[in-house]
């Protein structure tokens, strides 16, 4: 039973069909599913004055207890009436689909601002709680971004345009089609589909047409059978969805945005252009390797553009990827807050997970030098996680008492050395949530590193000390290389550069560290680096000499060294 008057039973049934009920796994953009907070998406409005009109709409709706479905339907009718097209036969046919929804007389006097891009869509967004929007992935795309993403529309001979997750029609409105018959859209939310239809009817008041916008599940239904499109643009839901009805396809992660891209791409004609808005995790997170591999195997990437933010209530950054159904090219345009530049697509093949990282040719050359000189990795090494107490407040002490011992955190780890511990703990393994094996903590010589860091930070512990989970443990197994020599490589600017450029994460992950290449060195050089590393541990000296030796091992030029250290 639906106890929420904001959302119709039909809408809930469709959300549940897609697996986006409040109990589902879909946690798009942030984990706020339980939030009842509402807010007006100001970035979605063109003019500040419209916010006051929107607030009046919200007040009238809430004070009169008008369900969202009825309130939005009433706005659509008002808008069509303002445009003078409410009684046209084709408009009547479209709106007849919604005869089962009652008009809210309380909203009769409310006018839709004529100079707004999608006022009704903003109104619907304002009616939904943050938790509802988070659950269904309903964050509409601001006009500026939609306009940027549809600039590539109609570059193919085929004039048909599709948004498979059209919401209230932002991309359909921004596409500026010569004829509304070129525009196609689909959405799982019937209220959003109603808004999109009304928006298009008002966008083309002098055209007699019925919008090609369908209410349905694009992922699992054949919404527009046999139709090929010259351009596609969309901002799909972000998050996991239920298992596919078929096991066919290249996407194994279950991520909705990846599945939408794959399905939409299949509807693109040769030479057609597709632009999708993704969470920035698409660029480098291992889970999304499947969609990156699909894009590399099937598309010519035109450009990637990173945004730092832009949606109310959305903390994560996001990225637009624009691609063409054509053979791959050698380069693409990459842009972010630092500007626009051309990068090589070959860089995307430098990592096992095909990370979409913006490597310049110089960076690619440096990375290849390191990889080409690599003879070993850390894959066969011993790894351990720090202790998870489950109750730091009561189990960590600020002073040492009888029966306790020091426990270090990531804060006390610095290159080559450990600072004095700030906490003490009673080592009762049975009382902890997580521990590594006893022999890992008590190893006579082990490396410890910060788990969260913008660079690699490793120290050597020879005291058998304990560490919390903000620090992880490595006992390296590299042929003919001492533990301290491995530490010297890992602390070098070169290895931090290599890690940052290839993996682009502030989490120092075992899987990434395991793929770092290590060279084959002579016993004499190992002895020398071991000695220098011990000096760095004792007094902080010799670090510069260590780094110069490591640069030399990989044959880096002075220009490349300056670039890394800059």
MITIKOL-569349 format. One record per residue (C-alpha): residue in three letters; x, y, z; residue number from 1. Coordinates in steps of 0.5 Angstrom, whole numbers. Example, Ala and Ser with C-alpha at 12.3 -4.5 7.8 and 13.67 -1.06 7.14 Angstrom:
# MITIKOL-569349
code ALA	px 25	py -9	pz 16	pos 1
code SER	px 27	py -2	pz 14	pos 2
END
This chain:
# MITIKOL-569349
code UNK	px 0	py 0	pz 0	pos 1
code UNK	px 2	py 7	pz -2	pos 2
code UNK	px 2	py 11	pz 5	pos 3
code UNK	px 6	py 17	pz 1	pos 4
code UNK	px 1	py 22	pz -2	pos 5
code UNK	px 7	py 25	pz -6	pos 6
code UNK	px 7	py 19	pz -11	pos 7
code UNK	px 2	py 16	pz -14	pos 8
code UNK	px 1	py 8	pz -14	pos 9
code UNK	px 3	py 8	pz -21	pos 10
code UNK	px 9	py 11	pz -21	pos 11
code UNK	px 11	py 7	pz -15	pos 12
code UNK	px 9	py 0	pz -19	pos 13
code UNK	px 14	py 3	pz -24	pos 14
code UNK	px 20	py 5	pz -19	pos 15
code UNK	px 19	py -2	pz -16	pos 16
code UNK	px 19	py -5	pz -23	pos 17
code UNK	px 26	py -2	pz -24	pos 18
code UNK	px 28	py -4	pz -17	pos 19
code UNK	px 28	py 3	pz -15	pos 20
code UNK	px 24	py 2	pz -9	pos 21
code UNK	px 26	py 5	pz -2	pos 22
code UNK	px 29	py -2	pz 0	pos 23
code UNK	px 33	py -3	pz -7	pos 24
code UNK	px 40	py -3	pz -8	pos 25
code UNK	px 40	py 4	pz -12	pos 26
code UNK	px 44	py 9	pz -8	pos 27
code UNK	px 45	py 14	pz -14	pos 28
code UNK	px 50	py 20	pz -12	pos 29
code UNK	px 50	py 19	pz -5	pos 30
code UNK	px 47	py 15	pz 1	pos 31
code UNK	px 41	py 19	pz 3	pos 32
code UNK	px 35	py 15	pz 1	pos 33
code UNK	px 32	py 16	pz 8	pos 34
code UNK	px 32	py 23	pz 8	pos 35
code UNK	px 26	py 27	pz 8	pos 36
code UNK	px 29	py 34	pz 6	pos 37
code UNK	px 27	py 38	pz 0	pos 38
code UNK	px 30	py 43	pz -4	pos 39
code UNK	px 29	py 48	pz -10	pos 40
code UNK	px 34	py 46	pz -15	pos 41
code UNK	px 36	py 53	pz -16	pos 42
code UNK	px 41	py 51	pz -22	pos 43
code UNK	px 36	py 49	pz -26	pos 44
code UNK	px 32	py 55	pz -26	pos 45
code UNK	px 34	py 61	pz -31	pos 46
code UNK	px 32	py 67	pz -27	pos 47
code UNK	px 32	py 68	pz -19	pos 48
code UNK	px 25	py 71	pz -20	pos 49
code UNK	px 22	py 64	pz -22	pos 50
code UNK	px 24	py 61	pz -15	pos 51
code UNK	px 19	py 65	pz -12	pos 52
code UNK	px 14	py 63	pz -16	pos 53
code UNK	px 16	py 56	pz -15	pos 54
code UNK	px 15	py 57	pz -8	pos 55
code UNK	px 8	py 59	pz -9	pos 56
code UNK	px 7	py 53	pz -12	pos 57
code UNK	px 10	py 49	pz -7	pos 58
code UNK	px 6	py 52	pz -1	pos 59
code UNK	px -1	py 52	pz -5	pos 60
code UNK	px 1	py 44	pz -6	pos 61
code UNK	px 2	py 43	pz 1	pos 62
code UNK	px -3	py 47	pz 4	pos 63
code UNK	px -8	py 44	pz 0	pos 64
code UNK	px -5	py 37	pz 1	pos 65
code UNK	px -5	py 36	pz -7	pos 66
code UNK	px -1	py 30	pz -9	pos 67
code UNK	px 5	py 31	pz -13	pos 68
code UNK	px 2	py 28	pz -19	pos 69
code UNK	px -4	py 32	pz -19	pos 70
code UNK	px 0	py 38	pz -18	pos 71
code UNK	px 4	py 37	pz -24	pos 72
code UNK	px -1	py 35	pz -28	pos 73
code UNK	px -5	py 42	pz -26	pos 74
code UNK	px 2	py 46	pz -28	pos 75
code UNK	px 2	py 42	pz -35	pos 76
code UNK	px -5	py 44	pz -36	pos 77
code UNK	px -4	py 51	pz -34	pos 78
code UNK	px 2	py 52	pz -39	pos 79
code UNK	px -1	py 49	pz -45	pos 80
code UNK	px -7	py 54	pz -43	pos 81
code UNK	px -2	py 60	pz -43	pos 82
code UNK	px 1	py 58	pz -50	pos 83
code UNK	px -6	py 58	pz -53	pos 84
code UNK	px -6	py 51	pz -55	pos 85
code UNK	px -10	py 47	pz -50	pos 86
code UNK	px -16	py 46	pz -54	pos 87
code UNK	px -12	py 44	pz -61	pos 88
code UNK	px -14	py 37	pz -63	pos 89
code UNK	px -7	py 34	pz -62	pos 90
code UNK	px -6	py 37	pz -55	pos 91
code UNK	px -12	py 34	pz -53	pos 92
code UNK	px -10	py 27	pz -56	pos 93
code UNK	px -4	py 27	pz -52	pos 94
code UNK	px -7	py 30	pz -45	pos 95
code UNK	px -13	py 25	pz -46	pos 96
code UNK	px -8	py 20	pz -43	pos 97
code UNK	px -8	py 23	pz -37	pos 98
code UNK	px -16	py 24	pz -36	pos 99
code UNK	px -15	py 19	pz -30	pos 100
code UNK	px -12	py 25	pz -26	pos 101
code UNK	px -16	py 31	pz -23	pos 102
code UNK	px -14	py 38	pz -24	pos 103
code UNK	px -12	py 42	pz -17	pos 104
code UNK	px -17	py 48	pz -18	pos 105
code UNK	px -12	py 51	pz -12	pos 106
code UNK	px -7	py 52	pz -18	pos 107
code UNK	px -12	py 55	pz -23	pos 108
code UNK	px -9	py 62	pz -22	pos 109
code UNK	px -1	py 60	pz -22	pos 110
code UNK	px 2	py 61	pz -28	pos 111
code UNK	px 8	py 58	pz -31	pos 112
code UNK	px 14	py 63	pz -32	pos 113
code UNK	px 15	py 64	pz -40	pos 114
code UNK	px 22	py 65	pz -40	pos 115
code UNK	px 24	py 59	pz -36	pos 116
code UNK	px 27	py 52	pz -39	pos 117
code UNK	px 24	py 47	pz -36	pos 118
code UNK	px 20	py 50	pz -30	pos 119
code UNK	px 15	py 44	pz -29	pos 120
code UNK	px 21	py 39	pz -28	pos 121
code UNK	px 24	py 44	pz -23	pos 122
code UNK	px 17	py 44	pz -19	pos 123
code UNK	px 17	py 36	pz -20	pos 124
code UNK	px 24	py 36	pz -17	pos 125
code UNK	px 22	py 40	pz -11	pos 126
code UNK	px 16	py 36	pz -9	pos 127
code UNK	px 20	py 30	pz -9	pos 128
code UNK	px 24	py 29	pz -2	pos 129
code UNK	px 32	py 28	pz -3	pos 130
code UNK	px 31	py 20	pz -1	pos 131
code UNK	px 26	py 19	pz -6	pos 132
code UNK	px 30	py 23	pz -12	pos 133
code UNK	px 36	py 19	pz -9	pos 134
code UNK	px 33	py 12	pz -9	pos 135
code UNK	px 30	py 13	pz -17	pos 136
code UNK	px 36	py 17	pz -19	pos 137
code UNK	px 32	py 23	pz -21	pos 138
code UNK	px 37	py 29	pz -21	pos 139
code UNK	px 35	py 33	pz -27	pos 140
code UNK	px 41	py 36	pz -32	pos 141
code UNK	px 41	py 44	pz -32	pos 142
code UNK	px 40	py 47	pz -38	pos 143
code UNK	px 47	py 49	pz -39	pos 144
code UNK	px 50	py 42	pz -39	pos 145
code UNK	px 44	py 39	pz -43	pos 146
code UNK	px 46	py 45	pz -48	pos 147
code UNK	px 53	py 43	pz -48	pos 148
code UNK	px 52	py 36	pz -49	pos 149
code UNK	px 47	py 36	pz -55	pos 150
code UNK	px 52	py 41	pz -59	pos 151
code UNK	px 54	py 35	pz -62	pos 152
code UNK	px 47	py 33	pz -64	pos 153
code UNK	px 45	py 32	pz -72	pos 154
code UNK	px 53	py 32	pz -74	pos 155
code UNK	px 50	py 25	pz -77	pos 156
code UNK	px 46	py 25	pz -83	pos 157
code UNK	px 41	py 21	pz -79	pos 158
code UNK	px 37	py 27	pz -76	pos 159
code UNK	px 33	py 23	pz -70	pos 160
code UNK	px 35	py 24	pz -63	pos 161
code UNK	px 34	py 20	pz -57	pos 162
code UNK	px 34	py 21	pz -50	pos 163
code UNK	px 33	py 14	pz -46	pos 164
code UNK	px 32	py 17	pz -39	pos 165
code UNK	px 29	py 23	pz -41	pos 166
code UNK	px 26	py 25	pz -35	pos 167
code UNK	px 22	py 32	pz -36	pos 168
code UNK	px 26	py 33	pz -43	pos 169
code UNK	px 32	py 37	pz -41	pos 170
code UNK	px 36	py 34	pz -47	pos 171
code UNK	px 30	py 34	pz -52	pos 172
code UNK	px 29	py 41	pz -50	pos 173
code UNK	px 36	py 43	pz -51	pos 174
code UNK	px 37	py 39	pz -58	pos 175
code UNK	px 34	py 45	pz -62	pos 176
code UNK	px 31	py 40	pz -67	pos 177
code UNK	px 28	py 43	pz -73	pos 178
code UNK	px 22	py 38	pz -73	pos 179
code UNK	px 19	py 35	pz -66	pos 180
code UNK	px 18	py 29	pz -70	pos 181
code UNK	px 26	py 28	pz -70	pos 182
code UNK	px 26	py 28	pz -62	pos 183
code UNK	px 25	py 21	pz -58	pos 184
code UNK	px 25	py 20	pz -51	pos 185
code UNK	px 23	py 15	pz -46	pos 186
code UNK	px 23	py 14	pz -38	pos 187
code UNK	px 21	py 10	pz -33	pos 188
code UNK	px 17	py 15	pz -29	pos 189
code UNK	px 10	py 17	pz -32	pos 190
code UNK	px 10	py 24	pz -28	pos 191
code UNK	px 16	py 26	pz -32	pos 192
code UNK	px 14	py 23	pz -38	pos 193
code UNK	px 8	py 27	pz -38	pos 194
code UNK	px 12	py 33	pz -36	pos 195
code UNK	px 16	py 32	pz -42	pos 196
code UNK	px 10	py 31	pz -47	pos 197
code UNK	px 7	py 38	pz -45	pos 198
code UNK	px 14	py 41	pz -45	pos 199
code UNK	px 15	py 39	pz -52	pos 200
code UNK	px 8	py 41	pz -54	pos 201
code UNK	px 9	py 48	pz -51	pos 202
code UNK	px 16	py 48	pz -55	pos 203
code UNK	px 13	py 47	pz -62	pos 204
code UNK	px 6	py 51	pz -61	pos 205
code UNK	px 6	py 52	pz -68	pos 206
code UNK	px 7	py 44	pz -70	pos 207
code UNK	px 2	py 39	pz -70	pos 208
code UNK	px 5	py 33	pz -67	pos 209
code UNK	px 4	py 28	pz -62	pos 210
code UNK	px 11	py 27	pz -58	pos 211
code UNK	px 15	py 21	pz -59	pos 212
code UNK	px 16	py 20	pz -52	pos 213
code UNK	px 14	py 13	pz -48	pos 214
code UNK	px 13	py 11	pz -41	pos 215
code UNK	px 17	py 5	pz -40	pos 216
code UNK	px 23	py 1	pz -38	pos 217
code UNK	px 28	py 2	pz -43	pos 218
code UNK	px 33	py -3	pz -41	pos 219
code UNK	px 29	py -9	pz -41	pos 220
code UNK	px 23	py -7	pz -46	pos 221
code UNK	px 24	py -5	pz -54	pos 222
code UNK	px 21	py 2	pz -54	pos 223
code UNK	px 23	py 4	pz -61	pos 224
code UNK	px 24	py -3	pz -65	pos 225
code UNK	px 28	py -2	pz -71	pos 226
code UNK	px 29	py 5	pz -71	pos 227
code UNK	px 36	py 8	pz -71	pos 228
code UNK	px 39	py 15	pz -68	pos 229
code UNK	px 44	py 20	pz -71	pos 230
code UNK	px 45	py 22	pz -64	pos 231
code UNK	px 43	py 20	pz -57	pos 232
code UNK	px 44	py 24	pz -50	pos 233
code UNK	px 42	py 23	pz -43	pos 234
code UNK	px 44	py 23	pz -36	pos 235
code UNK	px 42	py 16	pz -34	pos 236
code UNK	px 40	py 14	pz -26	pos 237
code UNK	px 47	py 12	pz -23	pos 238
code UNK	px 47	py 6	pz -18	pos 239
code UNK	px 46	py -2	pz -19	pos 240
code UNK	px 40	py -5	pz -22	pos 241
code UNK	px 37	py -12	pz -21	pos 242
code UNK	px 40	py -17	pz -26	pos 243
code UNK	px 39	py -17	pz -33	pos 244
code UNK	px 33	py -21	pz -36	pos 245
code UNK	px 39	py -24	pz -41	pos 246
code UNK	px 46	py -25	pz -39	pos 247
code UNK	px 48	py -22	pz -46	pos 248
code UNK	px 52	py -16	pz -47	pos 249
code UNK	px 59	py -13	pz -44	pos 250
code UNK	px 57	py -10	pz -38	pos 251
code UNK	px 58	py -15	pz -32	pos 252
code UNK	px 58	py -10	pz -26	pos 253
code UNK	px 50	py -9	pz -26	pos 254
code UNK	px 51	py -1	pz -26	pos 255
code UNK	px 45	py 2	pz -29	pos 256
code UNK	px 49	py 8	pz -33	pos 257
code UNK	px 53	py 3	pz -36	pos 258
code UNK	px 47	py -2	pz -38	pos 259
code UNK	px 44	py 4	pz -41	pos 260
code UNK	px 50	py 6	pz -45	pos 261
code UNK	px 51	py -1	pz -48	pos 262
code UNK	px 43	py -1	pz -50	pos 263
code UNK	px 43	py 6	pz -53	pos 264
code UNK	px 49	py 5	pz -57	pos 265
code UNK	px 46	py -1	pz -60	pos 266
code UNK	px 41	py 4	pz -63	pos 267
code UNK	px 46	py 9	pz -66	pos 268
code UNK	px 47	py 9	pz -73	pos 269
code UNK	px 54	py 9	pz -76	pos 270
code UNK	px 57	py 15	pz -75	pos 271
code UNK	px 52	py 17	pz -70	pos 272
code UNK	px 54	py 21	pz -64	pos 273
code UNK	px 53	py 19	pz -56	pos 274
code UNK	px 54	py 23	pz -50	pos 275
code UNK	px 53	py 21	pz -43	pos 276
code UNK	px 53	py 24	pz -36	pos 277
code UNK	px 57	py 19	pz -32	pos 278
code UNK	px 59	py 19	pz -24	pos 279
code UNK	px 67	py 21	pz -25	pos 280
code UNK	px 68	py 14	pz -22	pos 281
code UNK	px 67	py 12	pz -29	pos 282
code UNK	px 74	py 14	pz -31	pos 283
code UNK	px 78	py 10	pz -26	pos 284
code UNK	px 74	py 6	pz -21	pos 285
code UNK	px 76	py -2	pz -22	pos 286
code UNK	px 68	py -4	pz -22	pos 287
code UNK	px 67	py 0	pz -28	pos 288
code UNK	px 72	py -3	pz -33	pos 289
code UNK	px 67	py -6	pz -36	pos 290
code UNK	px 64	py 0	pz -39	pos 291
code UNK	px 71	py 3	pz -41	pos 292
code UNK	px 73	py -3	pz -44	pos 293
code UNK	px 66	py -3	pz -48	pos 294
code UNK	px 67	py 4	pz -50	pos 295
code UNK	px 75	py 3	pz -52	pos 296
code UNK	px 73	py -3	pz -57	pos 297
code UNK	px 67	py 0	pz -60	pos 298
code UNK	px 67	py 8	pz -60	pos 299
code UNK	px 71	py 13	pz -62	pos 300
code UNK	px 72	py 18	pz -56	pos 301
code UNK	px 71	py 25	pz -58	pos 302
code UNK	px 72	py 28	pz -52	pos 303
code UNK	px 71	py 27	pz -44	pos 304
code UNK	px 69	py 33	pz -40	pos 305
code UNK	px 70	py 33	pz -32	pos 306
code UNK	px 65	py 37	pz -28	pos 307
code UNK	px 67	py 39	pz -20	pos 308
code UNK	px 59	py 39	pz -19	pos 309
code UNK	px 53	py 42	pz -21	pos 310
code UNK	px 47	py 39	pz -18	pos 311
code UNK	px 43	py 41	pz -12	pos 312
code UNK	px 44	py 35	pz -7	pos 313
code UNK	px 50	py 32	pz -11	pos 314
code UNK	px 57	py 32	pz -7	pos 315
code UNK	px 60	py 27	pz -12	pos 316
code UNK	px 63	py 30	pz -19	pos 317
code UNK	px 61	py 28	pz -26	pos 318
code UNK	px 64	py 27	pz -33	pos 319
code UNK	px 61	py 28	pz -40	pos 320
code UNK	px 63	py 23	pz -45	pos 321
code UNK	px 62	py 24	pz -52	pos 322
code UNK	px 63	py 18	pz -57	pos 323
code UNK	px 62	py 17	pz -64	pos 324
code UNK	px 60	py 10	pz -67	pos 325
code UNK	px 66	py 10	pz -71	pos 326
code UNK	px 73	py 6	pz -71	pos 327
code UNK	px 78	py 9	pz -65	pos 328
code UNK	px 82	py 15	pz -66	pos 329
code UNK	px 89	py 17	pz -63	pos 330
code UNK	px 87	py 22	pz -59	pos 331
code UNK	px 81	py 26	pz -56	pos 332
code UNK	px 80	py 33	pz -52	pos 333
code UNK	px 80	py 32	pz -45	pos 334
code UNK	px 77	py 38	pz -41	pos 335
code UNK	px 77	py 40	pz -33	pos 336
code UNK	px 77	py 46	pz -28	pos 337
code UNK	px 85	py 47	pz -31	pos 338
code UNK	px 83	py 47	pz -38	pos 339
code UNK	px 82	py 44	pz -45	pos 340
code UNK	px 88	py 39	pz -48	pos 341
code UNK	px 89	py 34	pz -53	pos 342
code UNK	px 91	py 27	pz -50	pos 343
code UNK	px 93	py 20	pz -53	pos 344
code UNK	px 88	py 15	pz -53	pos 345
code UNK	px 94	py 10	pz -52	pos 346
code UNK	px 94	py 12	pz -45	pos 347
code UNK	px 88	py 8	pz -43	pos 348
code UNK	px 91	py 2	pz -45	pos 349
code UNK	px 97	py 3	pz -40	pos 350
code UNK	px 93	py 0	pz -34	pos 351
code UNK	px 90	py -7	pz -33	pos 352
code UNK	px 83	py -3	pz -32	pos 353
code UNK	px 83	py 1	pz -38	pos 354
code UNK	px 83	py 8	pz -33	pos 355
code UNK	px 81	py 14	pz -37	pos 356
code UNK	px 86	py 18	pz -34	pos 357
code UNK	px 89	py 25	pz -38	pos 358
code UNK	px 96	py 23	pz -39	pos 359
code UNK	px 100	py 27	pz -44	pos 360
code UNK	px 105	py 25	pz -48	pos 361
code UNK	px 111	py 26	pz -44	pos 362
code UNK	px 107	py 23	pz -38	pos 363
code UNK	px 106	py 17	pz -42	pos 364
code UNK	px 113	py 16	pz -44	pos 365
code UNK	px 115	py 17	pz -37	pos 366
code UNK	px 110	py 11	pz -35	pos 367
code UNK	px 113	py 7	pz -41	pos 368
code UNK	px 120	py 7	pz -39	pos 369
code UNK	px 118	py 5	pz -32	pos 370
code UNK	px 114	py -1	pz -34	pos 371
code UNK	px 119	py -3	pz -39	pos 372
code UNK	px 124	py -3	pz -34	pos 373
code UNK	px 120	py -7	pz -29	pos 374
code UNK	px 122	py -14	pz -28	pos 375
code UNK	px 118	py -16	pz -22	pos 376
code UNK	px 112	py -14	pz -18	pos 377
code UNK	px 109	py -14	pz -11	pos 378
code UNK	px 104	py -19	pz -13	pos 379
code UNK	px 107	py -25	pz -9	pos 380
code UNK	px 108	py -21	pz -3	pos 381
code UNK	px 105	py -21	pz 4	pos 382
code UNK	px 100	py -16	pz 6	pos 383
code UNK	px 96	py -15	pz 12	pos 384
code UNK	px 90	py -10	pz 14	pos 385
code UNK	px 91	py -6	pz 21	pos 386
code UNK	px 86	py -7	pz 27	pos 387
code UNK	px 79	py -5	pz 27	pos 388
code UNK	px 77	py -5	pz 34	pos 389
code UNK	px 70	py -4	pz 33	pos 390
code UNK	px 70	py 1	pz 39	pos 391
code UNK	px 76	py 6	pz 38	pos 392
code UNK	px 72	py 11	pz 44	pos 393
code UNK	px 73	py 5	pz 49	pos 394
code UNK	px 79	py 1	pz 46	pos 395
code UNK	px 84	py 7	pz 45	pos 396
code UNK	px 88	py 10	pz 50	pos 397
code UNK	px 92	py 16	pz 50	pos 398
code UNK	px 96	py 14	pz 56	pos 399
code UNK	px 100	py 7	pz 57	pos 400
code UNK	px 98	py 3	pz 63	pos 401
code UNK	px 100	py -4	pz 65	pos 402
code UNK	px 98	py -9	pz 60	pos 403
code UNK	px 97	py -4	pz 54	pos 404
code UNK	px 102	py -3	pz 48	pos 405
code UNK	px 103	py 2	pz 43	pos 406
code UNK	px 98	py 2	pz 37	pos 407
code UNK	px 100	py 7	pz 31	pos 408
code UNK	px 95	py 10	pz 26	pos 409
code UNK	px 96	py 13	pz 19	pos 410
code UNK	px 97	py 20	pz 22	pos 411
code UNK	px 104	py 17	pz 25	pos 412
code UNK	px 107	py 14	pz 18	pos 413
code UNK	px 112	py 19	pz 15	pos 414
code UNK	px 117	py 17	pz 9	pos 415
code UNK	px 122	py 13	pz 12	pos 416
code UNK	px 120	py 14	pz 19	pos 417
code UNK	px 114	py 13	pz 25	pos 418
code UNK	px 113	py 19	pz 29	pos 419
code UNK	px 111	py 17	pz 37	pos 420
code UNK	px 104	py 14	pz 37	pos 421
code UNK	px 98	py 18	pz 40	pos 422
code UNK	px 95	py 11	pz 42	pos 423
code UNK	px 95	py 5	pz 46	pos 424
code UNK	px 91	py -1	pz 46	pos 425
code UNK	px 90	py -8	pz 50	pos 426
code UNK	px 92	py -13	pz 45	pos 427
code UNK	px 86	py -18	pz 46	pos 428
code UNK	px 85	py -21	pz 39	pos 429
code UNK	px 78	py -24	pz 40	pos 430
code UNK	px 75	py -17	pz 42	pos 431
code UNK	px 77	py -14	pz 35	pos 432
code UNK	px 72	py -14	pz 29	pos 433
code UNK	px 78	py -15	pz 24	pos 434
code UNK	px 86	py -17	pz 25	pos 435
code UNK	px 91	py -19	pz 21	pos 436
code UNK	px 95	py -25	pz 23	pos 437
code UNK	px 99	py -25	pz 29	pos 438
code UNK	px 106	py -26	pz 25	pos 439
code UNK	px 104	py -20	pz 20	pos 440
code UNK	px 104	py -15	pz 26	pos 441
code UNK	px 110	py -19	pz 30	pos 442
code UNK	px 114	py -19	pz 23	pos 443
code UNK	px 122	py -17	pz 25	pos 444
code UNK	px 121	py -12	pz 19	pos 445
code UNK	px 115	py -10	pz 15	pos 446
code UNK	px 113	py -4	pz 11	pos 447
code UNK	px 107	py 0	pz 13	pos 448
code UNK	px 103	py 5	pz 9	pos 449
code UNK	px 98	py 10	pz 10	pos 450
code UNK	px 91	py 8	pz 7	pos 451
code UNK	px 89	py 15	pz 5	pos 452
code UNK	px 94	py 19	pz 2	pos 453
code UNK	px 95	py 23	pz -5	pos 454
code UNK	px 102	py 20	pz -5	pos 455
code UNK	px 105	py 14	pz -3	pos 456
code UNK	px 108	py 14	pz 4	pos 457
code UNK	px 112	py 8	pz 7	pos 458
code UNK	px 115	py 7	pz 13	pos 459
code UNK	px 119	py 1	pz 16	pos 460
code UNK	px 117	py -2	pz 23	pos 461
code UNK	px 122	py -7	pz 26	pos 462
code UNK	px 119	py -7	pz 33	pos 463
code UNK	px 113	py -11	pz 32	pos 464
code UNK	px 108	py -6	pz 33	pos 465
code UNK	px 101	py -6	pz 32	pos 466
code UNK	px 97	py -1	pz 27	pos 467
code UNK	px 90	py 1	pz 26	pos 468
code UNK	px 86	py 0	pz 20	pos 469
code UNK	px 88	py 7	pz 17	pos 470
code UNK	px 95	py 4	pz 16	pos 471
code UNK	px 96	py -2	pz 12	pos 472
code UNK	px 102	py -7	pz 12	pos 473
code UNK	px 107	py -10	pz 7	pos 474
code UNK	px 112	py -15	pz 7	pos 475
code UNK	px 115	py -15	pz 0	pos 476
code UNK	px 118	py -21	pz -4	pos 477
code UNK	px 122	py -18	pz -9	pos 478
code UNK	px 128	py -22	pz -12	pos 479
code UNK	px 135	py -19	pz -9	pos 480
code UNK	px 131	py -13	pz -6	pos 481
code UNK	px 131	py -12	pz 1	pos 482
code UNK	px 125	py -9	pz 5	pos 483
code UNK	px 128	py -2	pz 6	pos 484
code UNK	px 130	py -2	pz -2	pos 485
code UNK	px 123	py -3	pz -3	pos 486
code UNK	px 121	py 2	pz 1	pos 487
code UNK	px 126	py 7	pz -2	pos 488
code UNK	px 123	py 6	pz -9	pos 489
code UNK	px 116	py 6	pz -6	pos 490
code UNK	px 117	py 13	pz -3	pos 491
code UNK	px 121	py 16	pz -9	pos 492
code UNK	px 117	py 22	pz -13	pos 493
code UNK	px 117	py 17	pz -19	pos 494
code UNK	px 113	py 12	pz -16	pos 495
code UNK	px 108	py 17	pz -13	pos 496
code UNK	px 108	py 20	pz -20	pos 497
code UNK	px 107	py 13	pz -23	pos 498
code UNK	px 101	py 11	pz -18	pos 499
code UNK	px 97	py 18	pz -19	pos 500
code UNK	px 97	py 18	pz -26	pos 501
code UNK	px 95	py 11	pz -27	pos 502
code UNK	px 90	py 10	pz -22	pos 503
code UNK	px 88	py 17	pz -20	pos 504
code UNK	px 86	py 15	pz -13	pos 505
code UNK	px 87	py 18	pz -6	pos 506
code UNK	px 86	py 11	pz -3	pos 507
code UNK	px 93	py 7	pz -3	pos 508
code UNK	px 90	py 0	pz -5	pos 509
code UNK	px 93	py -7	pz -5	pos 510
code UNK	px 91	py -9	pz -12	pos 511
code UNK	px 94	py -2	pz -15	pos 512
code UNK	px 101	py -3	pz -11	pos 513
code UNK	px 101	py -10	pz -13	pos 514
code UNK	px 102	py -8	pz -21	pos 515
code UNK	px 107	py -3	pz -19	pos 516
code UNK	px 113	py -5	pz -23	pos 517
code UNK	px 120	py -6	pz -20	pos 518
code UNK	px 127	py -7	pz -24	pos 519
code UNK	px 132	py -12	pz -23	pos 520
code UNK	px 138	py -9	pz -19	pos 521
code UNK	px 145	py -12	pz -17	pos 522
code UNK	px 147	py -14	pz -10	pos 523
code UNK	px 151	py -8	pz -10	pos 524
code UNK	px 146	py -3	pz -12	pos 525
code UNK	px 141	py -6	pz -7	pos 526
code UNK	px 146	py -6	pz -1	pos 527
code UNK	px 147	py 1	pz -3	pos 528
code UNK	px 140	py 3	pz -3	pos 529
code UNK	px 139	py -1	pz 3	pos 530
code UNK	px 144	py 3	pz 7	pos 531
code UNK	px 141	py 10	pz 4	pos 532
code UNK	px 134	py 8	pz 7	pos 533
code UNK	px 137	py 6	pz 14	pos 534
code UNK	px 140	py 13	pz 14	pos 535
code UNK	px 134	py 16	pz 12	pos 536
code UNK	px 130	py 13	pz 17	pos 537
code UNK	px 135	py 15	pz 23	pos 538
code UNK	px 136	py 22	pz 21	pos 539
code UNK	px 132	py 24	pz 14	pos 540
code UNK	px 139	py 25	pz 10	pos 541
code UNK	px 140	py 22	pz 4	pos 542
code UNK	px 133	py 22	pz 1	pos 543
code UNK	px 135	py 26	pz -5	pos 544
code UNK	px 141	py 21	pz -7	pos 545
code UNK	px 136	py 16	pz -6	pos 546
code UNK	px 131	py 19	pz -11	pos 547
code UNK	px 137	py 21	pz -16	pos 548
code UNK	px 139	py 13	pz -16	pos 549
code UNK	px 132	py 11	pz -18	pos 550
code UNK	px 131	py 16	pz -23	pos 551
code UNK	px 138	py 14	pz -26	pos 552
code UNK	px 135	py 6	pz -26	pos 553
code UNK	px 130	py 8	pz -31	pos 554
code UNK	px 134	py 12	pz -35	pos 555
code UNK	px 130	py 19	pz -34	pos 556
code UNK	px 132	py 25	pz -37	pos 557
code UNK	px 133	py 32	pz -33	pos 558
code UNK	px 127	py 35	pz -36	pos 559
code UNK	px 123	py 29	pz -34	pos 560
code UNK	px 125	py 29	pz -27	pos 561
code UNK	px 124	py 36	pz -27	pos 562
code UNK	px 117	py 35	pz -29	pos 563
code UNK	px 116	py 29	pz -24	pos 564
code UNK	px 118	py 34	pz -18	pos 565
code UNK	px 114	py 40	pz -21	pos 566
END
